[in-house]
Amino acid sequence: MSARGARGLIYTIINGKFPFLLLGVVLGIIVFEGLHILFLLFVLPMFGLECDMITVSFFSFKRVNGSWRKGDQPYAPFVRYTFTEKGSTDASASHTRFILCRLLAKAVLSAVVTVLCLPSWGAVLSDPPPDQLSFNPETDWAFFAVFFCIISWFAVIGDVSALISHAGNPKDTLGGYVQKIKTALRNGADITAMDIPPLNELQFPDEPSTADTLAYLYYYSVSLIMRGDEQKLPEPMHKMTDMLRSEDFMANCINSYGLLIYYYSWLETDEEYARKFYDKAGTALATDTGAGSKRALAYYSYAILHDTNKARYYLDKAKKIAAETENRLEPGLIHELEEVLDNELSGELR
């Protein structure tokens, strides 16, 4: 853009047109992301992948048993989605294919946007008439089109960078191990049959993050509970306790808080710790949409608060969520408390 063209752009911003251009860019990004999602839904199956959740601003949709239903994910700016690879437990390879698929979708759409915007480049880069410092309406829209075109290609560059970064990272990371477990569980694997060794038996080139460590300890502990191998539970649970008891609430570790509340309410009864972690995470668990959160609150209500009505309430919610999401971890843990409550009720009726 020449000096006179730059002066025209500055005049346009000062003259009050910039908010409209900004609004146009935001709406354009939303439209671009929407087309991107539609393209992904068409392309993902070619890569052996399947989109299982889409969130567009306040609207959320999830795939359950092959059909789409209204989801309950929280608000997300623009568009967010997750994917699943059927029949695979290799999370690293799945993620690489997903980035390639997303890159293809964005590159195709960006190429289309670029072709459509070709007439606009000349209008934006040329000088305005000497007696007119502001852009005319045609040039204003041309500026928006070119700006949006540039943004779309930055999105492509971002995916290229993500692909290079993913390829350059060692596969043997704790975060990668956690993703492998999550992918396997989404694809129907039985956690009791999975190889999840103690954390101290795993070696990684880099120090794992706190979130990855807690996530791994969570799945390892759940596998012990599901296998009935509870004599090994104190070590991982106490490590989780040491990592979280002095920290402020960490929203990305909500599963760990729920497991700790369940553990100290039911398996190693410690009211002080149960209340401590409930004070940190109880509100978040109550609003969380996971079955495990409601199950943890059910055990806490029964064992610590001695409130069977509240325990039944949270247990029913946990059962409903577990059934809707085909959760394979929760039914056994839910059934244990349900049996206790049913026995108490039948004893009262005698």
C-alpha positions in Angstrom: 0.0 0.0 0.0 1.4 3.4 -0.9 1.8 6.3 1.5 -1.4 7.9 0.2 -3.2 4.6 0.5 -2.0 4.3 4.1 -3.3 7.8 4.8 -6.6 6.8 3.4 -6.7 3.8 5.7 -5.9 5.9 8.7 -8.6 8.4 7.7 -11.1 5.5 7.4 -10.3 4.3 10.9 -10.5 7.8 12.4 -13.7 8.5 10.4 -15.6 5.8 12.4 -15.7 3.0 9.8 -13.2 0.7 11.6 -15.8 -0.8 14.0 -17.9 -1.9 11.0 -14.8 -3.4 9.4 -13.9 -5.2 12.6 -17.5 -6.6 12.9 -17.2 -7.8 9.3 -13.9 -9.5 10.1 -15.4 -11.3 13.2 -18.5 -12.4 11.3 -16.2 -13.5 8.4 -14.2 -15.6 10.8 -17.3 -17.3 12.2 -18.5 -18.0 8.6 -15.1 -19.3 7.7 -15.0 -21.6 10.8 -18.5 -22.8 10.0 -17.5 -23.8 6.4 -14.4 -25.3 7.9 -16.5 -27.6 10.2 -18.7 -28.6 7.3 -15.7 -29.4 5.2 -14.1 -31.4 8.1 -17.3 -33.5 8.5 -16.9 -34.5 4.8 -13.1 -35.0 4.9 -12.5 -36.6 8.3 -13.9 -40.0 7.4 -11.4 -40.1 4.5 -8.7 -40.0 7.2 -10.3 -42.7 9.4 -11.5 -40.0 11.9 -14.9 -38.9 13.2 -16.0 -35.6 14.7 -17.8 -36.4 17.9 -18.4 -32.9 19.4 -18.9 -29.4 18.0 -19.4 -26.2 20.0 -20.3 -23.0 18.2 -20.4 -20.1 20.7 -23.3 -21.0 23.0 -24.5 -24.0 21.0 -23.1 -27.5 21.5 -23.7 -30.7 19.7 -22.4 -34.2 20.3 -22.5 -37.5 18.5 -24.1 -40.4 20.5 -24.6 -43.8 18.9 -24.0 -42.3 15.4 -26.6 -39.5 15.7 -26.2 -35.9 16.7 -27.8 -34.6 19.9 -27.7 -31.3 21.8 -24.6 -31.2 23.9 -23.8 -29.6 27.2 -20.3 -28.2 26.6 -19.6 -24.7 28.0 -19.4 -21.5 25.9 -16.5 -21.4 23.4 -15.5 -18.4 21.3 -16.0 -19.1 17.6 -15.9 -22.9 17.0 -14.5 -25.9 18.9 -14.6 -29.5 18.1 -13.1 -32.9 19.1 -12.5 -36.1 17.1 -12.3 -39.8 17.6 -10.5 -42.5 15.6 -12.5 -45.7 15.6 -10.6 -48.8 16.5 -7.2 -47.1 17.3 -5.3 -46.5 20.5 -2.4 -44.6 18.8 -3.2 -41.1 19.9 -0.1 -39.6 18.4 -0.8 -40.9 14.9 -4.5 -39.9 15.2 -3.5 -36.4 16.2 -1.1 -36.1 13.2 -3.9 -37.2 10.8 -6.3 -34.8 12.4 -3.8 -31.8 11.9 -3.3 -32.9 8.3 -7.1 -33.1 7.8 -7.6 -29.7 9.4 -4.7 -28.2 7.3 -6.3 -29.5 4.1 -9.6 -28.0 5.0 -8.2 -24.6 5.8 -5.9 -24.6 2.8 -8.8 -25.3 0.4 -11.0 -22.7 2.0 -8.2 -20.1 2.1 -7.5 -20.8 -1.6 -11.1 -20.2 -2.5 -11.2 -17.0 -0.4 -8.0 -15.8 -2.1 -9.5 -16.4 -5.6 -12.7 -14.6 -4.6 -10.6 -11.7 -3.2 -8.3 -11.2 -6.2 -10.3 -8.2 -7.6 -10.0 -6.5 -4.2 -6.2 -6.4 -4.0 -5.9 -3.7 -6.6 -8.5 -1.5 -5.0 -6.7 -1.8 -1.6 -3.1 -1.3 -2.9 -3.9 1.5 -5.3 -3.8 5.2 -4.3 -7.2 6.9 -3.7 -7.9 10.1 -5.7 -6.0 13.1 -4.5 -9.1 14.8 -3.3 -10.4 11.7 -1.4 -8.4 10.5 1.5 -11.1 8.1 2.8 -11.9 4.8 1.0 -15.2 4.6 -0.8 -17.6 1.8 0.1 -16.2 -0.5 -2.6 -12.7 0.0 -1.3 -13.8 -0.5 2.3 -15.2 -3.9 1.5 -12.2 -4.7 -0.5 -10.0 -3.9 2.5 -12.1 -6.2 4.6 -11.9 -9.0 2.0 -8.1 -8.7 1.7 -7.7 -8.5 5.5 -9.8 -11.6 5.9 -7.9 -13.4 3.2 -4.6 -12.7 5.1 -6.1 -14.0 8.4 -7.3 -17.2 6.7 -3.7 -17.9 5.5 -2.3 -17.2 8.9 -4.7 -20.0 10.1 -3.1 -22.3 7.6 0.4 -21.3 8.7 -0.6 -22.0 12.3 -1.6 -25.6 11.4 1.7 -26.0 9.5 3.5 -24.9 12.6 1.4 -27.3 14.8 2.2 -30.2 12.4 5.9 -29.5 12.5 5.8 -29.1 16.3 3.9 -32.3 16.7 6.2 -34.2 14.5 9.3 -32.8 16.3 8.1 -33.7 19.8 9.1 -37.1 21.2 6.1 -39.5 21.2 7.1 -40.9 24.6 5.8 -38.1 26.7 3.5 -38.4 29.7 1.0 -36.2 27.9 1.1 -38.5 24.9 0.6 -41.5 27.2 -2.5 -39.8 28.8 -3.9 -39.1 25.3 -3.4 -42.7 24.3 -5.4 -43.8 27.4 -8.2 -41.3 26.6 -8.4 -42.4 23.0 -8.5 -46.1 23.9 -11.3 -45.5 26.4 -13.3 -43.4 23.9 -13.0 -46.4 21.5 -14.4 -48.8 24.0 -11.3 -50.3 25.6 -11.6 -51.8 29.1 -9.4 -49.9 31.5 -8.8 -53.1 33.5 -7.2 -54.7 30.5 -5.0 -51.7 29.6 -1.3 -51.5 30.5 -1.1 -48.5 32.9 2.0 -49.0 35.0 2.9 -47.0 38.1 4.2 -43.5 37.3 7.7 -44.2 38.8 8.1 -47.0 36.2 7.8 -44.6 33.3 10.8 -42.6 32.0 10.5 -39.5 29.8 13.1 -37.1 28.3 11.4 -34.0 29.7 9.8 -33.3 33.1 6.0 -33.9 32.8 3.7 -31.0 33.5 1.6 -30.9 36.7 -1.6 -31.4 34.7 -0.2 -34.4 32.8 1.1 -36.0 36.0 -2.3 -35.6 37.7 -4.2 -36.9 34.7 -2.0 -40.0 34.6 -2.3 -40.6 38.3 -6.1 -40.3 37.9 -6.3 -43.0 35.2 -3.8 -45.2 37.0 -5.8 -45.0 40.3 -9.1 -45.6 38.5 -7.6 -48.7 36.9 -6.6 -50.0 40.4 -10.1 -49.3 41.7 -11.7 -51.1 38.8 -9.5 -54.1 39.2 -10.1 -54.2 42.9 -6.4 -53.7 43.5 -7.0 -51.1 46.2 -4.0 -51.9 48.4 -1.9 -50.0 45.8 -4.1 -46.9 45.9 -2.5 -45.0 48.8 0.7 -44.2 46.9 -0.9 -42.5 43.8 -3.7 -40.9 45.8 -1.3 -39.5 48.4 0.9 -38.1 45.6 -2.2 -36.4 44.1 -3.0 -35.1 47.6 0.5 -33.6 48.0 0.3 -31.9 44.6 -3.1 -30.4 45.1 -3.7 -29.7 48.8 -1.7 -26.4 48.9 -2.7 -25.2 45.4 -5.6 -23.0 44.4 -8.3 -24.7 42.5 -7.1 -26.0 39.1 -10.1 -26.2 36.7 -8.2 -28.6 34.3 -7.8 -31.1 37.1 -11.4 -31.5 38.1 -11.3 -35.3 37.6 -8.5 -35.5 40.2 -10.5 -33.5 42.7 -13.5 -35.7 42.2 -11.4 -38.8 42.7 -9.8 -37.4 45.9 -13.2 -36.6 47.4 -14.4 -40.1 46.5 -11.3 -41.7 48.0 -11.3 -39.8 51.3 -15.0 -40.1 51.6 -15.2 -43.8 51.0 -12.0 -45.8 50.6 -9.6 -44.2 53.1 -12.1 -42.3 55.3 -10.5 -38.9 56.2 -13.1 -36.3 56.7 -10.6 -33.5 57.0 -9.2 -34.2 53.5 -12.6 -34.9 52.0 -13.9 -31.5 53.2 -10.7 -29.8 52.2 -11.0 -30.9 48.6 -14.7 -30.4 48.6 -14.2 -26.8 49.7 -11.8 -26.3 46.7 -13.8 -28.1 44.0 -17.4 -28.8 45.3 -19.0 -25.9 43.4 -17.2 -26.8 40.2 -18.1 -30.5 40.5 -21.8 -29.6 41.0 -21.8 -27.7 37.7 -19.5 -30.1 35.8 -21.3 -32.3 33.2 -19.2 -35.4 33.9 -20.7 -38.5 35.5 -17.6 -38.9 37.8 -18.2 -35.4 39.3 -21.7 -36.3 40.3 -20.6 -39.7 41.6 -18.0 -38.1 43.8 -20.6 -35.8 45.2 -22.9 -38.7 45.9 -20.3 -40.5 48.0 -19.4 -37.3 49.8 -23.0 -36.6 50.6 -23.6 -40.1 51.9 -20.3 -40.7 53.9 -19.4 -37.2 55.1 -22.6 -35.2 55.1 -24.8 -38.3 56.0 -27.4 -37.0 53.7 -29.0 -39.9 51.8 -31.4 -37.8 49.9 -28.7 -35.7 48.4 -26.6 -38.8 47.8 -29.4 -40.4 45.9 -30.0 -37.2 43.9 -26.3 -37.0 42.7 -26.2 -40.7 42.1 -29.3 -40.6 39.8 -27.6 -37.7 37.9 -24.4 -39.7 37.6 -26.3 -42.7 36.3 -28.1 -40.7 33.7 -25.0 -38.9 32.4 -23.0 -42.2 32.3 -25.8 -43.8 30.2 -26.0 -40.8 27.8 -22.2 -40.6 27.3 -21.6 -44.4 27.2 -19.2 -43.9 30.1 -17.5 -47.3 30.8 -15.7 -46.2 34.0 -18.6 -45.1 36.2 -21.3 -47.8 36.3 -19.4 -50.1 38.7 -18.6 -47.3 41.1 -22.1 -45.9 40.9 -23.6 -49.4 41.6 -21.6 -49.8 44.8 -23.2 -46.8 46.5 -26.6 -47.5 44.9 -26.6 -51.0 46.4 -25.8 -49.5 49.9 -28.6 -46.9 49.5 -31.1 -49.6 48.3 -30.2 -51.8 51.3 -30.7 -49.0 53.7 -34.1 -48.2 52.1 -35.2 -51.8 52.3 -34.1 -52.0 55.9 -36.2 -48.9 56.7 -39.3 -50.5 55.0 -39.1 -53.7 57.0 
